[in-house]
Amino acid sequence: MRGKHLYDYAVIRVVPRVEREEFFNAGLIMFCKREGWLRMQWAVDERKLALCTPEFDIECLYTNLRSFEHICAGAEAGGPIATLEIPERFRWLTAVRSTTIQTSRPHAGFADDLDATFERLFRELVL
């Protein structure tokens, strides 16, 4: 395994109606402690969302997903959580929640190229 990077990832899920526990994948968060690497990307299928819940507030969803981006990037707009170290930000982003944005349990893997692995996982799990 020499030269490979251990990483963790979680899928971001949109849960339009929490009480029904239905969701669809809308993003990915990936983290590598050794490299100090954290990346997040999202894409929402608005047509699918409208079919599930026509009255869903899409702008509120986008605002919250952008908050995830800011925290992931360590940007000032992410507030105090964005100032934490990368491992703590990943743990906060992947904490169990009962809201319209949830994440899967983190999964681990090894990769030679973190960016290429992220792109592959994003295509397979989100798009």
VMD Tcl script that builds the backbone (N, CA, C; Angstrom):
set m [mol new atoms 381]
animate dup $m
set s [atomselect $m all]
$s set {name element resname resid chain x y z} {
  {N N MET 1 A 0.805 -1.187 0.000}
  {CA C MET 1 A 0.000 0.000 0.000}
  {C C MET 1 A 0.852 1.257 0.000}
  {N N ARG 2 A 2.106 1.113 -0.107}
  {CA C ARG 2 A 3.003 2.256 -0.116}
  {C C ARG 2 A 2.621 3.225 -1.237}
  {N N GLY 3 A 2.585 4.519 -0.918}
  {CA C GLY 3 A 2.240 5.515 -1.915}
  {C C GLY 3 A 0.736 5.744 -2.041}
  {N N LYS 4 A -0.051 4.950 -1.368}
  {CA C LYS 4 A -1.501 5.149 -1.440}
  {C C LYS 4 A -1.972 6.004 -0.267}
  {N N HIS 5 A -3.094 6.661 -0.501}
  {CA C HIS 5 A -3.675 7.525 0.521}
  {C C HIS 5 A -4.923 6.876 1.111}
  {N N LEU 6 A -4.977 6.799 2.415}
  {CA C LEU 6 A -6.194 6.355 3.096}
  {C C LEU 6 A -7.146 7.547 3.126}
  {N N TYR 7 A -8.385 7.326 2.696}
  {CA C TYR 7 A -9.366 8.404 2.689}
  {C C TYR 7 A -10.680 7.904 3.272}
  {N N ASP 8 A -11.509 8.846 3.661}
  {CA C ASP 8 A -12.876 8.575 4.099}
  {C C ASP 8 A -13.792 9.433 3.244}
  {N N TYR 9 A -14.969 8.897 2.945}
  {CA C TYR 9 A -15.946 9.691 2.210}
  {C C TYR 9 A -17.341 9.409 2.747}
  {N N ALA 10 A -18.216 10.366 2.508}
  {CA C ALA 10 A -19.636 10.215 2.858}
  {C C ALA 10 A -20.452 10.841 1.738}
  {N N VAL 11 A -21.586 10.243 1.474}
  {CA C VAL 11 A -22.507 10.751 0.466}
  {C C VAL 11 A -23.479 11.719 1.142}
  {N N ILE 12 A -23.674 12.868 0.526}
  {CA C ILE 12 A -24.642 13.844 1.019}
  {C C ILE 12 A -26.003 13.466 0.438}
  {N N ARG 13 A -26.976 13.380 1.310}
  {CA C ARG 13 A -28.320 12.982 0.899}
  {C C ARG 13 A -29.312 14.112 1.160}
  {N N VAL 14 A -30.221 14.290 0.222}
  {CA C VAL 14 A -31.333 15.216 0.426}
  {C C VAL 14 A -32.529 14.372 0.833}
  {N N VAL 15 A -33.121 14.746 1.956}
  {CA C VAL 15 A -34.272 14.030 2.506}
  {C C VAL 15 A -35.442 15.022 2.499}
  {N N PRO 16 A -36.207 15.072 1.401}
  {CA C PRO 16 A -37.246 16.098 1.269}
  {C C PRO 16 A -38.286 16.077 2.388}
  {N N ARG 17 A -38.671 14.894 2.821}
  {CA C ARG 17 A -39.633 14.772 3.914}
  {C C ARG 17 A -39.063 13.775 4.914}
  {N N VAL 18 A -38.480 14.320 5.955}
  {CA C VAL 18 A -37.744 13.518 6.930}
  {C C VAL 18 A -38.600 12.378 7.488}
  {N N GLU 19 A -39.870 12.646 7.702}
  {CA C GLU 19 A -40.734 11.619 8.288}
  {C C GLU 19 A -40.912 10.411 7.371}
  {N N ARG 20 A -40.701 10.568 6.067}
  {CA C ARG 20 A -40.841 9.442 5.131}
  {C C ARG 20 A -39.526 8.686 4.929}
  {N N GLU 21 A -38.421 9.270 5.373}
  {CA C GLU 21 A -37.090 8.658 5.288}
  {C C GLU 21 A -36.668 8.322 3.861}
  {N N GLU 22 A -37.242 8.999 2.867}
  {CA C GLU 22 A -36.818 8.827 1.475}
  {C C GLU 22 A -35.736 9.856 1.192}
  {N N PHE 23 A -34.767 9.474 0.392}
  {CA C PHE 23 A -33.685 10.404 0.089}
  {C C PHE 23 A -33.150 10.137 -1.313}
  {N N PHE 24 A -32.374 11.116 -1.802}
  {CA C PHE 24 A -31.585 10.873 -3.005}
  {C C PHE 24 A -30.211 11.513 -2.806}
  {N N ASN 25 A -29.229 10.928 -3.450}
  {CA C ASN 25 A -27.858 11.397 -3.306}
  {C C ASN 25 A -27.686 12.720 -4.040}
  {N N ALA 26 A -27.030 13.668 -3.366}
  {CA C ALA 26 A -26.863 14.998 -3.943}
  {C C ALA 26 A -25.442 15.529 -3.836}
  {N N GLY 27 A -24.546 14.797 -3.203}
  {CA C GLY 27 A -23.193 15.314 -3.075}
  {C C GLY 27 A -22.252 14.306 -2.450}
  {N N LEU 28 A -21.004 14.720 -2.347}
  {CA C LEU 28 A -19.963 13.859 -1.798}
  {C C LEU 28 A -18.988 14.708 -0.996}
  {N N ILE 29 A -18.564 14.172 0.134}
  {CA C ILE 29 A -17.517 14.775 0.959}
  {C C ILE 29 A -16.426 13.724 1.090}
  {N N MET 30 A -15.190 14.122 0.839}
  {CA C MET 30 A -14.076 13.174 0.948}
  {C C MET 30 A -12.936 13.834 1.714}
  {N N PHE 31 A -12.237 13.030 2.504}
  {CA C PHE 31 A -11.253 13.539 3.457}
  {C C PHE 31 A -10.058 12.606 3.521}
  {N N CYS 32 A -8.856 13.191 3.546}
  {CA C CYS 32 A -7.625 12.422 3.759}
  {C C CYS 32 A -6.821 13.151 4.831}
  {N N LYS 33 A -6.741 12.556 5.993}
  {CA C LYS 33 A -6.060 13.187 7.122}
  {C C LYS 33 A -4.581 13.421 6.828}
  {N N ARG 34 A -3.905 12.401 6.327}
  {CA C ARG 34 A -2.461 12.496 6.102}
  {C C ARG 34 A -2.083 13.635 5.156}
  {N N GLU 35 A -2.933 13.878 4.172}
  {CA C GLU 35 A -2.664 14.937 3.200}
  {C C GLU 35 A -3.292 16.274 3.585}
  {N N GLY 36 A -4.072 16.299 4.674}
  {CA C GLY 36 A -4.759 17.536 5.047}
  {C C GLY 36 A -5.707 17.970 3.937}
  {N N TRP 37 A -6.424 17.000 3.390}
  {CA C TRP 37 A -7.225 17.193 2.170}
  {C C TRP 37 A -8.702 16.968 2.487}
  {N N LEU 38 A -9.540 17.918 2.092}
  {CA C LEU 38 A -10.975 17.820 2.288}
  {C C LEU 38 A -11.645 18.446 1.075}
  {N N ARG 39 A -12.570 17.715 0.488}
  {CA C ARG 39 A -13.238 18.202 -0.717}
  {C C ARG 39 A -14.714 17.837 -0.668}
  {N N MET 40 A -15.520 18.724 -1.232}
  {CA C MET 40 A -16.962 18.519 -1.273}
  {C C MET 40 A -17.491 19.047 -2.584}
  {N N GLN 41 A -18.478 18.348 -3.128}
  {CA C GLN 41 A -19.140 18.807 -4.346}
  {C C GLN 41 A -20.580 18.318 -4.308}
  {N N TRP 42 A -21.483 19.093 -4.889}
  {CA C TRP 42 A -22.878 18.689 -4.905}
  {C C TRP 42 A -23.527 19.029 -6.234}
  {N N ALA 43 A -24.598 18.312 -6.528}
  {CA C ALA 43 A -25.410 18.541 -7.726}
  {C C ALA 43 A -26.813 18.027 -7.404}
  {N N VAL 44 A -27.793 18.898 -7.490}
  {CA C VAL 44 A -29.170 18.524 -7.163}
  {C C VAL 44 A -29.971 18.374 -8.451}
  {N N ASP 45 A -30.636 17.258 -8.573}
  {CA C ASP 45 A -31.545 17.018 -9.684}
  {C C ASP 45 A -32.889 17.642 -9.297}
  {N N GLU 46 A -33.118 18.875 -9.755}
  {CA C GLU 46 A -34.327 19.603 -9.365}
  {C C GLU 46 A -35.596 18.904 -9.845}
  {N N ARG 47 A -35.533 18.252 -10.987}
  {CA C ARG 47 A -36.702 17.528 -11.506}
  {C C ARG 47 A -37.095 16.399 -10.553}
  {N N LYS 48 A -36.095 15.640 -10.106}
  {CA C LYS 48 A -36.353 14.543 -9.168}
  {C C LYS 48 A -36.904 15.085 -7.847}
  {N N LEU 49 A -36.333 16.174 -7.387}
  {CA C LEU 49 A -36.795 16.779 -6.139}
  {C C LEU 49 A -38.247 17.238 -6.266}
  {N N ALA 50 A -38.591 17.860 -7.385}
  {CA C ALA 50 A -39.961 18.334 -7.603}
  {C C ALA 50 A -40.944 17.170 -7.663}
  {N N LEU 51 A -40.508 16.037 -8.186}
  {CA C LEU 51 A -41.379 14.867 -8.234}
  {C C LEU 51 A -41.648 14.317 -6.832}
  {N N CYS 52 A -40.625 14.353 -5.991}
  {CA C CYS 52 A -40.771 13.846 -4.613}
  {C C CYS 52 A -41.615 14.778 -3.759}
  {N N THR 53 A -41.304 16.048 -3.838}
  {CA C THR 53 A -41.942 17.043 -2.980}
  {C C THR 53 A -42.001 18.375 -3.720}
  {N N PRO 54 A -43.080 18.636 -4.437}
  {CA C PRO 54 A -43.177 19.868 -5.236}
  {C C PRO 54 A -43.035 21.155 -4.421}
  {N N GLU 55 A -43.426 21.127 -3.147}
  {CA C GLU 55 A -43.395 22.344 -2.329}
  {C C GLU 55 A -42.054 22.576 -1.616}
  {N N PHE 56 A -41.073 21.743 -1.890}
  {CA C PHE 56 A -39.775 21.835 -1.211}
  {C C PHE 56 A -39.099 23.167 -1.520}
  {N N ASP 57 A -38.497 23.776 -0.517}
  {CA C ASP 57 A -37.810 25.063 -0.670}
  {C C ASP 57 A -36.393 24.831 -1.203}
  {N N ILE 58 A -36.250 24.899 -2.517}
  {CA C ILE 58 A -34.968 24.609 -3.173}
  {C C ILE 58 A -33.908 25.650 -2.810}
  {N N GLU 59 A -34.297 26.903 -2.644}
  {CA C GLU 59 A -33.320 27.944 -2.301}
  {C C GLU 59 A -32.739 27.723 -0.909}
  {N N CYS 60 A -33.559 27.275 0.008}
  {CA C CYS 60 A -33.071 26.952 1.356}
  {C C CYS 60 A -32.086 25.789 1.279}
  {N N LEU 61 A -32.411 24.789 0.474}
  {CA C LEU 61 A -31.502 23.654 0.279}
  {C C LEU 61 A -30.162 24.135 -0.263}
  {N N TYR 62 A -30.194 24.987 -1.298}
  {CA C TYR 62 A -28.949 25.489 -1.888}
  {C C TYR 62 A -28.142 26.308 -0.880}
  {N N THR 63 A -28.821 27.098 -0.063}
  {CA C THR 63 A -28.129 27.880 0.969}
  {C C THR 63 A -27.404 26.945 1.932}
  {N N ASN 64 A -28.070 25.873 2.343}
  {CA C ASN 64 A -27.451 24.932 3.281}
  {C C ASN 64 A -26.309 24.151 2.635}
  {N N LEU 65 A -26.465 23.773 1.375}
  {CA C LEU 65 A -25.363 23.079 0.688}
  {C C LEU 65 A -24.162 24.011 0.504}
  {N N ARG 66 A -24.423 25.285 0.240}
  {CA C ARG 66 A -23.310 26.243 0.146}
  {C C ARG 66 A -22.613 26.405 1.498}
  {N N SER 67 A -23.378 26.289 2.596}
  {CA C SER 67 A -22.759 26.324 3.931}
  {C C SER 67 A -21.804 25.147 4.103}
  {N N PHE 68 A -22.211 23.968 3.631}
  {CA C PHE 68 A -21.321 22.812 3.643}
  {C C PHE 68 A -20.042 23.135 2.867}
  {N N GLU 69 A -20.187 23.763 1.704}
  {CA C GLU 69 A -19.009 24.135 0.892}
  {C C GLU 69 A -18.083 25.060 1.673}
  {N N HIS 70 A -18.657 26.084 2.294}
  {CA C HIS 70 A -17.841 27.054 3.040}
  {C C HIS 70 A -17.105 26.387 4.198}
  {N N ILE 71 A -17.791 25.514 4.907}
  {CA C ILE 71 A -17.154 24.802 6.018}
  {C C ILE 71 A -16.038 23.911 5.493}
  {N N CYS 72 A -16.316 23.198 4.435}
  {CA C CYS 72 A -15.314 22.307 3.840}
  {C C CYS 72 A -14.063 23.084 3.435}
  {N N ALA 73 A -14.275 24.252 2.846}
  {CA C ALA 73 A -13.158 25.073 2.365}
  {C C ALA 73 A -12.468 25.848 3.476}
  {N N GLY 74 A -13.048 25.867 4.665}
  {CA C GLY 74 A -12.472 26.659 5.748}
  {C C GLY 74 A -12.667 28.148 5.528}
  {N N ALA 75 A -13.711 28.499 4.769}
  {CA C ALA 75 A -13.976 29.898 4.428}
  {C C ALA 75 A -14.654 30.628 5.582}
  {N N GLU 76 A -14.414 31.917 5.666}
  {CA C GLU 76 A -15.000 32.737 6.730}
  {C C GLU 76 A -16.525 32.636 6.738}
  {N N ALA 77 A -17.132 32.526 5.569}
  {CA C ALA 77 A -18.592 32.422 5.461}
  {C C ALA 77 A -19.121 31.148 6.130}
  {N N GLY 78 A -18.237 30.204 6.429}
  {CA C GLY 78 A -18.639 28.966 7.095}
  {C C GLY 78 A -18.780 29.101 8.595}
  {N N GLY 79 A -18.487 30.274 9.132}
  {CA C GLY 79 A -18.635 30.513 10.561}
  {C C GLY 79 A -17.598 29.780 11.399}
  {N N PRO 80 A -17.855 29.614 12.691}
  {CA C PRO 80 A -16.866 29.030 13.597}
  {C C PRO 80 A -16.485 27.590 13.254}
  {N N ILE 81 A -17.418 26.821 12.690}
  {CA C ILE 81 A -17.104 25.425 12.337}
  {C C ILE 81 A -16.001 25.391 11.279}
  {N N ALA 82 A -16.005 26.370 10.380}
  {CA C ALA 82 A -15.008 26.415 9.299}
  {C C ALA 82 A -13.601 26.694 9.819}
  {N N THR 83 A -13.473 27.164 11.061}
  {CA C THR 83 A -12.146 27.444 11.620}
  {C C THR 83 A -11.515 26.217 12.268}
  {N N LEU 84 A -12.301 25.146 12.392}
  {CA C LEU 84 A -11.767 23.916 12.994}
  {C C LEU 84 A -10.743 23.269 12.063}
  {N N GLU 85 A -9.957 22.366 12.608}
  {CA C GLU 85 A -9.022 21.594 11.794}
  {C C GLU 85 A -9.806 20.693 10.840}
  {N N ILE 86 A -9.177 20.274 9.762}
  {CA C ILE 86 A -9.845 19.482 8.729}
  {C C ILE 86 A -10.527 18.228 9.286}
  {N N PRO 87 A -9.881 17.428 10.130}
  {CA C PRO 87 A -10.588 16.241 10.638}
  {C C PRO 87 A -11.867 16.583 11.410}
  {N N GLU 88 A -11.840 17.669 12.184}
  {CA C GLU 88 A -13.025 18.069 12.927}
  {C C GLU 88 A -14.119 18.570 11.999}
  {N N ARG 89 A -13.741 19.294 10.945}
  {CA C ARG 89 A -14.743 19.749 9.968}
  {C C ARG 89 A -15.404 18.555 9.292}
  {N N PHE 90 A -14.613 17.547 8.913}
  {CA C PHE 90 A -15.184 16.360 8.284}
  {C C PHE 90 A -16.154 15.672 9.236}
  {N N ARG 91 A -15.754 15.523 10.496}
  {CA C ARG 91 A -16.638 14.881 11.468}
  {C C ARG 91 A -17.919 15.687 11.683}
  {N N TRP 92 A -17.811 17.011 11.714}
  {CA C TRP 92 A -19.008 17.837 11.880}
  {C C TRP 92 A -19.922 17.691 10.664}
  {N N LEU 93 A -19.343 17.734 9.470}
  {CA C LEU 93 A -20.156 17.624 8.254}
  {C C LEU 93 A -20.848 16.273 8.143}
  {N N THR 94 A -20.236 15.235 8.676}
  {CA C THR 94 A -20.794 13.885 8.544}
  {C C THR 94 A -21.521 13.413 9.812}
  {N N ALA 95 A -21.732 14.325 10.749}
  {CA C ALA 95 A -22.454 13.955 11.974}
  {C C ALA 95 A -23.896 13.574 11.645}
  {N N VAL 96 A -24.447 12.668 12.435}
  {CA C VAL 96 A -25.825 12.220 12.239}
  {C C VAL 96 A -26.775 13.387 12.504}
  {N N ARG 97 A -27.706 13.580 11.574}
  {CA C ARG 97 A -28.692 14.649 11.692}
  {C C ARG 97 A -30.068 14.119 11.318}
  {N N SER 98 A -31.077 14.836 11.754}
  {CA C SER 98 A -32.444 14.526 11.360}
  {C C SER 98 A -33.010 15.770 10.666}
  {N N THR 99 A -32.403 16.118 9.541}
  {CA C THR 99 A -32.811 17.296 8.781}
  {C C THR 99 A -32.943 16.909 7.315}
  {N N THR 100 A -33.188 17.896 6.472}
  {CA C THR 100 A -33.353 17.605 5.047}
  {C C THR 100 A -32.027 17.349 4.342}
  {N N ILE 101 A -30.908 17.662 4.996}
  {CA C ILE 101 A -29.593 17.300 4.458}
  {C C ILE 101 A -28.934 16.375 5.467}
  {N N GLN 102 A -28.628 15.172 5.020}
  {CA C GLN 102 A -27.984 14.173 5.870}
  {C C GLN 102 A -26.817 13.573 5.089}
  {N N THR 103 A -25.971 12.845 5.778}
  {CA C THR 103 A -24.886 12.138 5.097}
  {C C THR 103 A -24.944 10.656 5.443}
  {N N SER 104 A -24.376 9.880 4.541}
  {CA C SER 104 A -24.231 8.457 4.837}
  {C C SER 104 A -23.193 8.301 5.938}
  {N N ARG 105 A -23.080 7.108 6.461}
  {CA C ARG 105 A -21.960 6.833 7.359}
  {C C ARG 105 A -20.683 6.943 6.531}
  {N N PRO 106 A -19.596 7.406 7.116}
  {CA C PRO 106 A -18.340 7.470 6.359}
  {C C PRO 106 A -17.852 6.080 5.960}
  {N N HIS 107 A -17.256 6.024 4.790}
  {CA C HIS 107 A -16.660 4.805 4.258}
  {C C HIS 107 A -15.190 5.101 3.985}
  {N N ALA 108 A -14.351 4.093 4.080}
  {CA C ALA 108 A -12.911 4.280 3.885}
  {C C ALA 108 A -12.450 3.607 2.602}
  {N N GLY 109 A -11.320 4.066 2.107}
  {CA C GLY 109 A -10.711 3.463 0.931}
  {C C GLY 109 A -9.272 3.925 0.784}
  {N N PHE 110 A -8.599 3.386 -0.223}
  {CA C PHE 110 A -7.232 3.787 -0.550}
  {C C PHE 110 A -7.214 4.300 -1.978}
  {N N ALA 111 A -6.394 5.318 -2.222}
  {CA C ALA 111 A -6.295 5.892 -3.567}
  {C C ALA 111 A -4.890 6.389 -3.815}
  {N N ASP 112 A -4.449 6.238 -5.060}
  {CA C ASP 112 A -3.190 6.854 -5.474}
  {C C ASP 112 A -3.402 8.338 -5.760}
  {N N ASP 113 A -4.559 8.664 -6.337}
  {CA C ASP 113 A -4.878 10.032 -6.741}
  {C C ASP 113 A -6.215 10.410 -6.100}
  {N N LEU 114 A -6.164 11.272 -5.100}
  {CA C LEU 114 A -7.374 11.636 -4.372}
  {C C LEU 114 A -8.396 12.348 -5.259}
  {N N ASP 115 A -7.935 13.274 -6.088}
  {CA C ASP 115 A -8.865 14.007 -6.946}
  {C C ASP 115 A -9.549 13.082 -7.946}
  {N N ALA 116 A -8.801 12.192 -8.561}
  {CA C ALA 116 A -9.387 11.258 -9.527}
  {C C ALA 116 A -10.380 10.320 -8.837}
  {N N THR 117 A -10.054 9.890 -7.643}
  {CA C THR 117 A -10.961 9.024 -6.893}
  {C C THR 117 A -12.228 9.776 -6.530}
  {N N PHE 118 A -12.069 11.024 -6.110}
  {CA C PHE 118 A -13.246 11.843 -5.798}
  {C C PHE 118 A -14.152 11.959 -7.027}
  {N N GLU 119 A -13.572 12.290 -8.165}
  {CA C GLU 119 A -14.361 12.448 -9.401}
  {C C GLU 119 A -15.098 11.156 -9.745}
  {N N ARG 120 A -14.426 10.029 -9.616}
  {CA C ARG 120 A -15.053 8.737 -9.922}
  {C C ARG 120 A -16.212 8.462 -8.975}
  {N N LEU 121 A -15.989 8.652 -7.680}
  {CA C LEU 121 A -17.047 8.417 -6.702}
  {C C LEU 121 A -18.231 9.364 -6.922}
  {N N PHE 122 A -17.941 10.605 -7.244}
  {CA C PHE 122 A -19.007 11.576 -7.482}
  {C C PHE 122 A -19.869 11.144 -8.675}
  {N N ARG 123 A -19.215 10.730 -9.743}
  {CA C ARG 123 A -19.965 10.253 -10.920}
  {C C ARG 123 A -20.806 9.017 -10.578}
  {N N GLU 124 A -20.205 8.073 -9.865}
  {CA C GLU 124 A -20.890 6.814 -9.563}
  {C C GLU 124 A -22.023 6.981 -8.552}
  {N N LEU 125 A -21.825 7.814 -7.553}
  {CA C LEU 125 A -22.772 7.887 -6.444}
  {C C LEU 125 A -23.754 9.046 -6.497}
  {N N VAL 126 A -23.427 10.071 -7.253}
  {CA C VAL 126 A -24.271 11.269 -7.254}
  {C C VAL 126 A -24.895 11.542 -8.613}
  {N N LEU 127 A -24.089 11.546 -9.654}
  {CA C LEU 127 A -24.621 11.888 -10.981}
  {C C LEU 127 A -25.401 10.779 -11.616}
}
mol reanalyze $m
mol bondsrecalc $m
mol representation Tube
mol addrep $m
